[in-house]
C-alpha cells in the first residue's frame, strides 16, 4: 500500500493504517525529540503524546501543504520544544546535584588511575583556586540550569552582580586552563 492511501485511511481513523504509520515513523520521531530533550525516557513519553495528538487531529493534515512526515515532525519538534521551555522541565534541571560532576575531583586521590581516565588532578587544579562565590555561581548556572535572573533571586544579590561574577569566574577558569596546558 502506498503512503498516500495509508494516510487517507489513517485520516478515516483506520487503526491498522495508524499502526503501520507508527511503525514507519516511531524511531525517527523519537530520535528527533531525543535530540532536543536529551533524555531517552522523556523522548519516548513525548513521542507517545505526539502520536496520540496526530491521531486525534488527523483531519488537520493537508497534503497540499507538505509531506505527511514533515507534518508529524513539526508536531514532534514543537512538543519537544514546549517541554524544554516548560517550568517543570526547568525545575527538574535545577534539582541536579553538582556532586555528580564534582565527584570526579574526588577520584583524583585514588591510587589506581588508568591512563584512559581523565587527569582529574588537572581538573582539580582548575577549580581549587576559585573563590567560593565563583563555585556557587558556576554550580547554579552550569550544573543546575538556573538562569542568571533565577540565580540572582536565589542568592538574593543584584542581577548585575551575578553577571559580573559569572564573567570573572569564567575568565579565571580560562586563565587556569591556559596555565595548566602550558
MDTraj code that builds the backbone (N, CA, C; nanometers):
import mdtraj as md
import numpy as np

residues = "UNK UNK UNK UNK UNK UNK UNK UNK UNK UNK UNK UNK UNK UNK UNK UNK UNK UNK UNK UNK UNK UNK UNK UNK UNK UNK UNK UNK UNK UNK UNK UNK UNK UNK UNK UNK UNK UNK UNK UNK UNK UNK UNK UNK UNK UNK UNK UNK UNK UNK UNK UNK UNK UNK UNK UNK UNK UNK UNK UNK UNK UNK UNK UNK UNK UNK UNK UNK UNK UNK UNK UNK UNK UNK UNK UNK UNK UNK UNK UNK UNK UNK UNK UNK UNK UNK UNK UNK UNK UNK UNK UNK UNK UNK UNK UNK UNK UNK UNK UNK UNK UNK UNK UNK UNK UNK UNK UNK UNK UNK UNK UNK UNK UNK UNK UNK UNK UNK UNK UNK UNK UNK UNK UNK UNK UNK UNK UNK UNK UNK UNK UNK UNK UNK UNK UNK UNK UNK UNK UNK UNK UNK UNK UNK UNK UNK UNK UNK UNK UNK UNK UNK UNK UNK UNK UNK UNK UNK UNK UNK UNK UNK UNK UNK UNK UNK UNK UNK UNK UNK UNK UNK UNK UNK UNK UNK UNK UNK UNK UNK UNK UNK".split()
xyz = np.array([
    [0.0844, -0.1174, 0.0000],
    [0.0000, 0.0000, 0.0000],
    [0.0894, 0.1243, 0.0000],
    [0.0584, 0.2195, -0.0855],
    [0.1404, 0.3407, -0.0925],
    [0.1059, 0.4344, 0.0227],
    [0.1954, 0.5304, 0.0472],
    [0.1834, 0.6204, 0.1608],
    [0.0562, 0.7051, 0.1537],
    [0.0232, 0.7559, 0.0366],
    [-0.0953, 0.8407, 0.0239],
    [-0.2224, 0.7666, 0.0662],
    [-0.2354, 0.6426, 0.0225],
    [-0.3512, 0.5610, 0.0586],
    [-0.3528, 0.5346, 0.2087],
    [-0.2353, 0.5084, 0.2629],
    [-0.2221, 0.4829, 0.4058],
    [-0.2646, 0.6051, 0.4875],
    [-0.2246, 0.7218, 0.4432],
    [-0.2590, 0.8456, 0.5126],
    [-0.4094, 0.8716, 0.5047],
    [-0.4695, 0.8478, 0.3900],
    [-0.6143, 0.8674, 0.3752],
    [-0.6889, 0.7729, 0.4698],
    [-0.6446, 0.6490, 0.4764],
    [-0.7077, 0.5517, 0.5679],
    [-0.6866, 0.5957, 0.7136],
    [-0.5689, 0.6458, 0.7429],
    [-0.5385, 0.6962, 0.8774],
    [-0.6329, 0.8106, 0.9131],
    [-0.6546, 0.9021, 0.8193],
    [-0.7437, 1.0151, 0.8447],
    [-0.8883, 0.9713, 0.8661],
    [-0.9213, 0.8541, 0.8147],
    [-1.0564, 0.7988, 0.8349],
    [-1.0612, 0.7114, 0.9604],
    [-0.9560, 0.7241, 1.0436],
    [-0.9450, 0.6544, 1.1724],
    [-0.9324, 0.5030, 1.1599],
    [-0.8599, 0.4595, 1.0574],
    [-0.8292, 0.3178, 1.0394],
    [-0.7106, 0.2839, 1.1311],
    [-0.7364, 0.1991, 1.2302],
    [-0.6337, 0.1657, 1.3291],
    [-0.5152, 0.0932, 1.2655],
    [-0.5408, 0.0057, 1.1689],
    [-0.4308, -0.0654, 1.1030],
    [-0.3394, 0.0313, 1.0276],
    [-0.3983, 0.1327, 0.9662],
    [-0.3176, 0.2344, 0.8968],
    [-0.2341, 0.3124, 0.9988],
    [-0.2940, 0.3457, 1.1124],
    [-0.2211, 0.4160, 1.2179],
    [-0.1033, 0.3316, 1.2669],
    [-0.1270, 0.2034, 1.2910],
    [-0.0200, 0.1157, 1.3379],
    [0.0945, 0.1073, 1.2380],
    [0.0601, 0.1018, 1.1100],
    [0.1630, 0.0968, 1.0058],
    [0.2442, 0.2263, 1.0048],
    [0.1772, 0.3402, 1.0128],
    [0.2467, 0.4694, 1.0153],
    [0.3315, 0.4824, 1.1419],
    [0.2787, 0.4341, 1.2523],
    [0.3517, 0.4359, 1.3776],
    [0.4816, 0.3565, 1.3628],
    [0.4711, 0.2366, 1.3077],
    [0.5899, 0.1532, 1.2872],
    [0.6899, 0.2194, 1.1934],
    [0.6386, 0.2891, 1.0940],
    [0.7265, 0.3549, 0.9958],
    [0.8017, 0.4734, 1.0566],
    [0.7364, 0.5493, 1.1432],
    [0.7916, 0.6775, 1.1862],
    [0.8345, 0.6866, 1.3326],
    [0.7962, 0.5906, 1.4149],
    [0.8253, 0.5981, 1.5586],
    [0.9724, 0.6280, 1.5876],
    [1.0607, 0.5493, 1.5310],
    [1.2036, 0.5622, 1.5618],
    [1.2580, 0.6994, 1.5235],
    [1.2212, 0.7487, 1.4070],
    [1.2691, 0.8804, 1.3625],
    [1.2141, 0.9935, 1.4489],
    [1.0860, 0.9859, 1.4812],
    [1.0236, 1.0907, 1.5625],
    [1.0855, 1.0912, 1.7023],
    [1.1005, 0.9747, 1.7592],
    [1.1604, 0.9644, 1.8923],
    [1.3047, 1.0166, 1.8900],
    [1.3772, 0.9894, 1.7847],
    [1.5149, 1.0373, 1.7716],
    [1.5241, 1.1886, 1.7646],
    [1.4333, 1.2491, 1.6896],
    [1.4315, 1.3960, 1.6789],
    [1.4001, 1.4578, 1.8146],
    [1.3036, 1.4015, 1.8831],
    [1.2663, 1.4535, 2.0148],
    [1.3824, 1.4357, 2.1121],
    [1.4473, 1.3201, 2.1066],
    [1.5611, 1.2942, 2.1955],
    [1.6728, 1.3956, 2.1738],
    [1.6935, 1.4368, 2.0503],
    [1.7957, 1.5377, 2.0193],
    [1.7667, 1.6680, 2.0921],
    [1.6402, 1.6986, 2.1116],
    [1.6011, 1.8240, 2.1764],
    [1.6001, 1.8116, 2.3291],
    [1.5404, 1.7042, 2.3814],
    [1.5245, 1.6934, 2.5272],
    [1.6414, 1.6223, 2.5955],
    [1.7194, 1.5469, 2.5189],
    [1.8381, 1.4778, 2.5691],
    [1.8089, 1.3826, 2.6858],
    [1.6964, 1.3149, 2.6772],
    [1.6565, 1.2175, 2.7787],
    [1.5721, 1.1123, 2.7079],
    [1.6215, 0.9879, 2.7038],
    [1.5557, 0.8830, 2.6266],
    [1.4136, 0.8554, 2.6748],
    [1.3965, 0.8419, 2.8055],
    [1.2639, 0.8134, 2.8605],
    [1.1651, 0.9239, 2.8309],
    [1.2098, 1.0469, 2.8486],
    [1.1231, 1.1618, 2.8205],
    [1.0917, 1.1703, 2.6715],
    [1.1895, 1.1397, 2.5876],
    [1.1665, 1.1414, 2.4421],
    [1.0602, 1.0392, 2.4032],
    [1.0655, 0.9217, 2.4641],
    [0.9657, 0.8191, 2.4344],
    [0.8268, 0.8621, 2.4807],
    [0.8228, 0.9254, 2.5973],
    [0.6948, 0.9743, 2.6504],
    [0.6344, 1.0808, 2.5589],
    [0.7165, 1.1748, 2.5158],
    [0.6685, 1.2813, 2.4266],
    [0.6261, 1.2223, 2.2920],
    [0.7006, 1.1221, 2.2445],
    [0.6648, 1.0565, 2.1179],
    [0.5264, 0.9938, 2.1266],
    [0.4979, 0.9299, 2.2382],
    [0.3644, 0.8716, 2.2568],
    [0.2575, 0.9808, 2.2492],
    [0.2862, 1.0925, 2.3158],
    [0.1915, 1.2051, 2.3135],
    [0.1729, 1.2587, 2.1718],
    [0.2821, 1.2642, 2.0964],
    [0.2760, 1.3140, 1.9585],
    [0.1867, 1.2232, 1.8736],
    [0.2038, 1.0928, 1.8877],
    [0.1221, 1.0018, 1.8074],
    [-0.0245, 1.0065, 1.8493],
    [-0.0503, 1.0264, 1.9767],
    [-0.1895, 1.0447, 2.0210],
    [-0.2463, 1.1734, 1.9616],
    [-0.1630, 1.2763, 1.9587],
    [-0.2080, 1.4052, 1.9044],
    [-0.2379, 1.3959, 1.7546],
    [-0.1506, 1.3287, 1.6793],
    [-0.1769, 1.3199, 1.5348],
    [-0.3005, 1.2324, 1.5079],
    [-0.3241, 1.1338, 1.5945],
    [-0.4443, 1.0519, 1.5789],
    [-0.5688, 1.1379, 1.6019],
    [-0.5649, 1.2160, 1.7092],
    [-0.6809, 1.2999, 1.7427],
    [-0.7007, 1.4154, 1.6451],
    [-0.5937, 1.4588, 1.5801],
    [-0.6013, 1.5726, 1.4875],
    [-0.5713, 1.5317, 1.3438],
    [-0.5991, 1.4070, 1.3100],
    [-0.5651, 1.3571, 1.1763],
    [-0.6309, 1.4368, 1.0641],
    [-0.7478, 1.4921, 1.0913],
    [-0.8178, 1.5683, 0.9878],
    [-0.7495, 1.7020, 0.9579],
    [-0.6584, 1.7451, 1.0441],
    [-0.5906, 1.8732, 1.0193],
    [-0.4729, 1.8600, 0.9216],
    [-0.4341, 1.7362, 0.8891],
    [-0.3262, 1.7185, 0.7904],
    [-0.3798, 1.7495, 0.6513],
    [-0.3062, 1.8345, 0.5802],
    [-0.3438, 1.8730, 0.4442],
    [-0.2264, 1.8415, 0.3520],
    [-0.2401, 1.7414, 0.2647],
    [-0.1294, 1.7018, 0.1776],
    [-0.0807, 1.8125, 0.0843],
    [-0.1635, 1.9111, 0.0575],
    [-0.1204, 2.0198, -0.0319],
    [-0.0221, 2.1144, 0.0380],
    [-0.0155, 2.1060, 0.1705],
    [0.0744, 2.1943, 0.2456],
    [0.2099, 2.1317, 0.2755],
    [0.2239, 2.0029, 0.2512],
    [0.3526, 1.9378, 0.2760],
    [0.3373, 1.7888, 0.2950],
    [0.4523, 1.7224, 0.3084],
    [0.4538, 1.5777, 0.3256],
    [0.4014, 1.5394, 0.4632],
    [0.3493, 1.4190, 0.4750],
    [0.2942, 1.3676, 0.5994],
    [0.4023, 1.3619, 0.7079],
    [0.5200, 1.3114, 0.6714],
    [0.6281, 1.3012, 0.7691],
    [0.6666, 1.4394, 0.8216],
    [0.6685, 1.5383, 0.7360],
    [0.7021, 1.6741, 0.7779],
    [0.5984, 1.7267, 0.8753],
    [0.4734, 1.6938, 0.8518],
    [0.3661, 1.7348, 0.9420],
    [0.3872, 1.6755, 1.0811],
    [0.4144, 1.5450, 1.0865],
    [0.4391, 1.4786, 1.2155],
    [0.5653, 1.5364, 1.2804],
    [0.6666, 1.5559, 1.2006],
    [0.7939, 1.6074, 1.2516],
    [0.7767, 1.7451, 1.3159],
    [0.6992, 1.8315, 1.2542],
    [0.6742, 1.9645, 1.3116],
    [0.5988, 1.9546, 1.4438],
    [0.5024, 1.8658, 1.4503],
    [0.4280, 1.8458, 1.5754],
    [0.5226, 1.7947, 1.6839],
    [0.6068, 1.6994, 1.6482],
    [0.7023, 1.6425, 1.7438],
    [0.8028, 1.7470, 1.7913],
    [0.8557, 1.8212, 1.6984],
    [0.9538, 1.9254, 1.7319],
    [0.8922, 2.0294, 1.8255],
    [0.7726, 2.0737, 1.7932],
    [0.7047, 2.1722, 1.8775],
    [0.6755, 2.1164, 2.0169],
    [0.6360, 1.9899, 2.0243],
    [0.6080, 1.9279, 2.1544],
    [0.7352, 1.9204, 2.2379],
    [0.8463, 1.8847, 2.1748],
    [0.9738, 1.8754, 2.2472],
    [1.0197, 2.0130, 2.2950],
    [1.0073, 2.1126, 2.2108],
    [1.0473, 2.2489, 2.2482],
    [0.9576, 2.3007, 2.3603],
    [0.8283, 2.2739, 2.3512],
    [0.7362, 2.3145, 2.4578],
    [0.7763, 2.2512, 2.5904],
    [0.8158, 2.1245, 2.5864],
    [0.8567, 2.0551, 2.7087],
    [0.9827, 2.1180, 2.7673],
    [1.0812, 2.1451, 2.6831],
    [1.2069, 2.2038, 2.7296],
    [1.1844, 2.3434, 2.7880],
    [1.0905, 2.4152, 2.7338],
    [1.0617, 2.5504, 2.7827],
    [0.9696, 2.5509, 2.9048],
    [0.9126, 2.4354, 2.9377],
    [0.8157, 2.4299, 3.0473],
    [0.8831, 2.4508, 3.1824],
    [0.8076, 2.5028, 3.2740],
    [0.8577, 2.5292, 3.4093],
    [0.8983, 2.3988, 3.4774],
    [0.8205, 2.2932, 3.4588],
    [0.8523, 2.1661, 3.5248],
    [0.9852, 2.1093, 3.4756],
    [1.0139, 2.1243, 3.3472],
    [1.1406, 2.0758, 3.2923],
    [1.2564, 2.1558, 3.3503],
    [1.2412, 2.2874, 3.3572],
    [1.3465, 2.3723, 3.4132],
    [1.3674, 2.3431, 3.5608],
    [1.2575, 2.3225, 3.6337],
    [1.2691, 2.2906, 3.7758],
    [1.3391, 2.1570, 3.7966],
    [1.3118, 2.0629, 3.7091],
    [1.3757, 1.9317, 3.7180],
    [1.5263, 1.9456, 3.6991],
    [1.5685, 2.0306, 3.6080],
    [1.7108, 2.0521, 3.5836],
    [1.7781, 2.1198, 3.7023],
    [1.7047, 2.2047, 3.7728],
    [1.7604, 2.2728, 3.8892],
    [1.7926, 2.1742, 4.0000],
    [1.7236, 2.0623, 4.0011],
    [1.7429, 1.9649, 4.1069],
    [1.8658, 1.8773, 4.0852],
    [1.9348, 1.8966, 3.9743],
    [2.0571, 1.8218, 3.9531],
    [2.1593, 1.8614, 4.0580],
    [2.2298, 1.7658, 4.1063],
    [2.3315, 1.7945, 4.2054],
    [2.4660, 1.8067, 4.1357],
    [2.5426, 1.9025, 4.1773],
    [2.6772, 1.9176, 4.1230],
    [2.7681, 1.8083, 4.1767],
    [2.7215, 1.7315, 4.2762],
    [2.8030, 1.6245, 4.3337],
    [2.8458, 1.5250, 4.2264],
    [2.7577, 1.4992, 4.1290],
    [2.7930, 1.4065, 4.0223],
    [2.9145, 1.4568, 3.9468],
    [2.9153, 1.5844, 3.9167],
    [3.0238, 1.6421, 3.8388],
    [3.1484, 1.6632, 3.9237],
    [3.1287, 1.7044, 4.0463],
    [3.2408, 1.7302, 4.1348],
    [3.3015, 1.5987, 4.1812],
    [3.2246, 1.4906, 4.1793],
    [3.2736, 1.3601, 4.2221],
    [3.3979, 1.3160, 4.1491],
    [3.4150, 1.3597, 4.0272],
    [3.5350, 1.3199, 3.9544],
    [3.6604, 1.3806, 4.0165],
    [3.6430, 1.4907, 4.0882],
    [3.7577, 1.5509, 4.1551],
    [3.8059, 1.4634, 4.2700],
    [3.7136, 1.4001, 4.3371],
    [3.7495, 1.3149, 4.4496],
    [3.8268, 1.1926, 4.4054],
    [3.8030, 1.1473, 4.2837],
    [3.8740, 1.0306, 4.2331],
    [4.0199, 1.0607, 4.2072],
    [4.0566, 1.1865, 4.2071],
    [4.1966, 1.2223, 4.1848],
    [4.2846, 1.1668, 4.2948],
    [4.2265, 1.1437, 4.4107],
    [4.3023, 1.0926, 4.5221],
    [4.3239, 0.9421, 4.5155],
    [4.2482, 0.8730, 4.4304],
    [4.2627, 0.7276, 4.4238],
    [4.3957, 0.6918, 4.3607],
    [4.4502, 0.5769, 4.3992],
    [4.5843, 0.5391, 4.3549],
    [4.5838, 0.4516, 4.2311],
    [4.4699, 0.3974, 4.1934],
    [4.4668, 0.3050, 4.0795],
    [4.4060, 0.3672, 3.9546],
    [4.4527, 0.4844, 3.9196],
    [4.4031, 0.5504, 3.7982],
    [4.4666, 0.4871, 3.6753],
    [4.3862, 0.4691, 3.5713],
    [4.4407, 0.4169, 3.4463],
    [4.4688, 0.5334, 3.3524],
    [4.5465, 0.5069, 3.2490],
    [4.5835, 0.6125, 3.1540],
    [4.4635, 0.6656, 3.0780],
    [4.3582, 0.5824, 3.0634],
    [4.2413, 0.6247, 2.9877],
    [4.1549, 0.7241, 3.0647],
    [4.1661, 0.7274, 3.1967],
    [4.0832, 0.8164, 3.2754],
    [4.1285, 0.9605, 3.2588],
    [4.0356, 1.0503, 3.2835],
    [4.0664, 1.1927, 3.2780],
    [4.1678, 1.2229, 3.3863],
    [4.2613, 1.3081, 3.3568],
    [4.3572, 1.3504, 3.4574],
    [4.2839, 1.4428, 3.5533],
    [4.2245, 1.3816, 3.6566],
    [4.1418, 1.4590, 3.7475],
    [4.2234, 1.5554, 3.8309],
    [4.3515, 1.5275, 3.8480],
    [4.4319, 1.6217, 3.9256],
    [4.4413, 1.7545, 3.8513],
    [4.4454, 1.7500, 3.7191],
    [4.4472, 1.8739, 3.6406],
    [4.3145, 1.9462, 3.6546],
    [4.2069, 1.8705, 3.6526],
    [4.0746, 1.9304, 3.6691],
    [4.0617, 1.9912, 3.8077],
    [4.1147, 1.9203, 3.9058],
    [4.1104, 1.9696, 4.0431],
    [4.1850, 2.1030, 4.0546],
    [4.2989, 2.1133, 3.9871],
    [4.3777, 2.2368, 3.9901],
    [4.3001, 2.3534, 3.9292],
    [4.2181, 2.3244, 3.8296],
    [4.1423, 2.4302, 3.7629],
    [4.0416, 2.4967, 3.8563],
    [3.9822, 2.4190, 3.9456],
    [3.8781, 2.4754, 4.0307],
    [3.9224, 2.5047, 4.1734],
    [4.0363, 2.4515, 4.2142],
    [4.0790, 2.4696, 4.3519],
    [4.0998, 2.6151, 4.3915],
    [4.1569, 2.6949, 4.3034],
    [4.1852, 2.8332, 4.3426],
    [4.0701, 2.9293, 4.3094],
    [3.9550, 2.8751, 4.2717],
    [3.8392, 2.9619, 4.2512],
    [3.7778, 2.9963, 4.3867],
    [3.7288, 3.1161, 4.3980],
    [3.6627, 3.1583, 4.5206],
    [3.5308, 3.0831, 4.5360],
    [3.4861, 3.0736, 4.6608],
    [3.3605, 3.0057, 4.6907],
    [3.2439, 3.0670, 4.6130],
    [3.2463, 3.1995, 4.5961],
    [3.1401, 3.2675, 4.5215],
    [3.1377, 3.2213, 4.3759],
    [3.2567, 3.2001, 4.3201],
    [3.2642, 3.1516, 4.1818],
    [3.2084, 3.0105, 4.1705],
    [3.2483, 2.9261, 4.2628],
    [3.1987, 2.7884, 4.2596],
    [3.0467, 2.7848, 4.2715],
    [2.9929, 2.8712, 4.3555],
    [2.8485, 2.8785, 4.3759],
    [2.7768, 2.9221, 4.2472],
    [2.8283, 3.0269, 4.1832],
    [2.7687, 3.0768, 4.0585],
    [2.7792, 2.9725, 3.9479],
    [2.8964, 2.9119, 3.9324],
    [2.9165, 2.8120, 3.8268],
    [2.8236, 2.6932, 3.8487],
    [2.8103, 2.6485, 3.9734],
    [2.7222, 2.5361, 4.0030],
    [2.5781, 2.5683, 3.9649],
    [2.5324, 2.6865, 4.0024],
    [2.3929, 2.7226, 3.9740],
    [2.3678, 2.7392, 3.8244],
    [2.4561, 2.8110, 3.7565],
    [2.4323, 2.8432, 3.6160],
    [2.4603, 2.7269, 3.5221],
    [2.5647, 2.6488, 3.5497],
    [2.6068, 2.5486, 3.4525],
    [2.5710, 2.4058, 3.4903],
    [2.5549, 2.3784, 3.6189],
    [2.5218, 2.2428, 3.6587],
    [2.3755, 2.2265, 3.6981],
    [2.3161, 2.3298, 3.7515],
    [2.1767, 2.3193, 3.7954],
    [2.0793, 2.3852, 3.6984],
    [2.1285, 2.4549, 3.5971],
    [2.0422, 2.5097, 3.4935],
    [1.9685, 2.6375, 3.5290],
    [2.0126, 2.7061, 3.6320],
    [1.9485, 2.8333, 3.6668],
    [1.9809, 2.9371, 3.5597],
    [1.8891, 3.0271, 3.5359],
    [1.9197, 3.1440, 3.4545],
    [1.9905, 3.2435, 3.5461],
    [2.0499, 3.3456, 3.4885],
    [2.1153, 3.4466, 3.5712],
    [2.0136, 3.5175, 3.6602],
    [1.8960, 3.5419, 3.6082],
    [1.7899, 3.6058, 3.6868],
    [1.7487, 3.5173, 3.8040],
    [1.7318, 3.3880, 3.7774],
    [1.6943, 3.2953, 3.8846],
    [1.8040, 3.2847, 3.9900],
    [1.9294, 3.2826, 3.9470],
    [2.0413, 3.2779, 4.0415],
    [2.0430, 3.4039, 4.1267],
    [2.0157, 3.5180, 4.0644],
    [2.0094, 3.6448, 4.1365],
    [1.9036, 3.6396, 4.2464],
    [1.7891, 3.5874, 4.2135],
    [1.6805, 3.5776, 4.3110],
    [1.7137, 3.4774, 4.4213],
    [1.7695, 3.3646, 4.3831],
    [1.8026, 3.2598, 4.4794],
    [1.9108, 3.3050, 4.5779],
    [2.0115, 3.3753, 4.5261],
    [2.1220, 3.4205, 4.6103],
    [2.0928, 3.5551, 4.6771],
    [1.9823, 3.6176, 4.6352],
    [1.9422, 3.7479, 4.6875],
    [2.0524, 3.8529, 4.6659],
    [2.1021, 3.8548, 4.5417],
    [2.2005, 3.9557, 4.5016],
    [2.1542, 4.0167, 4.3697],
    [2.2003, 4.1375, 4.3372],
    [2.1568, 4.2006, 4.2116],
    [2.1971, 4.1190, 4.0883],
    [2.1154, 4.1282, 3.9857],
    [2.1415, 4.0584, 3.8602],
    [2.2772, 4.0980, 3.8027],
    [2.3093, 4.2252, 3.8095],
    [2.4387, 4.2723, 3.7590],
    [2.5560, 4.2052, 3.8292],
    [2.5409, 4.1798, 3.9576],
    [2.6460, 4.1125, 4.0341],
    [2.6631, 3.9687, 3.9859],
    [2.5524, 3.9014, 3.9593],
    [2.5588, 3.7646, 3.9073],
    [2.6315, 3.7636, 3.7728],
    [2.5959, 3.8574, 3.6872],
    [2.6587, 3.8643, 3.5548],
    [2.8080, 3.8931, 3.5652],
    [2.8436, 3.9850, 3.6518],
    [2.9846, 4.0200, 3.6690],
    [3.0628, 3.9030, 3.7261],
    [3.0074, 3.8391, 3.8290],
    [3.0754, 3.7229, 3.8883],
    [3.0913, 3.6111, 3.7859],
    [2.9863, 3.5876, 3.7081],
    [2.9921, 3.4825, 3.6073],
    [3.1053, 3.5103, 3.5082],
    [3.1123, 3.6337, 3.4581],
    [3.2182, 3.6693, 3.3632],
    [3.3560, 3.6529, 3.4256],
    [3.3715, 3.7020, 3.5478],
    [3.5043, 3.6954, 3.6097],
    [3.5413, 3.5512, 3.6443],
    [3.4447, 3.4710, 3.6839],
    [3.4728, 3.3307, 3.7153],
    [3.5133, 3.2531, 3.5894],
    [3.4417, 3.2759, 3.4825],
    [3.4759, 3.2091, 3.3564],
    [3.6132, 3.2570, 3.3088],
    [3.6392, 3.3839, 3.3258],
    [3.7704, 3.4386, 3.2898],
    [3.8805, 3.3709, 3.3711],
    [3.8568, 3.3523, 3.5014],
    [3.9551, 3.2862, 3.5870],
    [3.9749, 3.1412, 3.5447],
    [3.8655, 3.0735, 3.5098],
    [3.8777, 2.9352, 3.4607],
    [3.9611, 2.9296, 3.3328],
    [3.9385, 3.0261, 3.2444],
    [4.0179, 3.0302, 3.1205],
    [4.1657, 3.0475, 3.1509],
    [4.1958, 3.1377, 3.2458],
    [4.3360, 3.1569, 3.2853],
    [4.3937, 3.0286, 3.3415],
    [4.3161, 2.9621, 3.4249],
    [4.3631, 2.8364, 3.4835],
    [4.3898, 2.7305, 3.3781],
    [4.3003, 2.7244, 3.2784],
    [4.3190, 2.6283, 3.1687],
    [4.4461, 2.6622, 3.0915],
    [4.4644, 2.7890, 3.0624],
    [4.5831, 2.8329, 2.9886],
    [4.7100, 2.7977, 3.0656],
    [4.7107, 2.8233, 3.1950],
    [4.8277, 2.7914, 3.2767],
    [4.8506, 2.6421, 3.2859],
    [4.7419, 2.5652, 3.2942],
    [4.7513, 2.4199, 3.3087],
    [4.8060, 2.3553, 3.1812],
    [4.7708, 2.4091, 3.0666],
    [4.8098, 2.3479, 2.9397],
    [4.9465, 2.3930, 2.8912],
    [5.0068, 2.4848, 2.9616],
    [5.1407, 2.5307, 2.9185],
    [5.2461, 2.4344, 2.9626],
])
top = md.Topology()
chain = top.add_chain()
for i, resn in enumerate(residues, 1):
    res = top.add_residue(resn, chain, resSeq=i)
    for name in ("N", "CA", "C"):
        top.add_atom(name, md.element.get_by_symbol(name[0]), res)
traj = md.Trajectory(xyz[None], top)
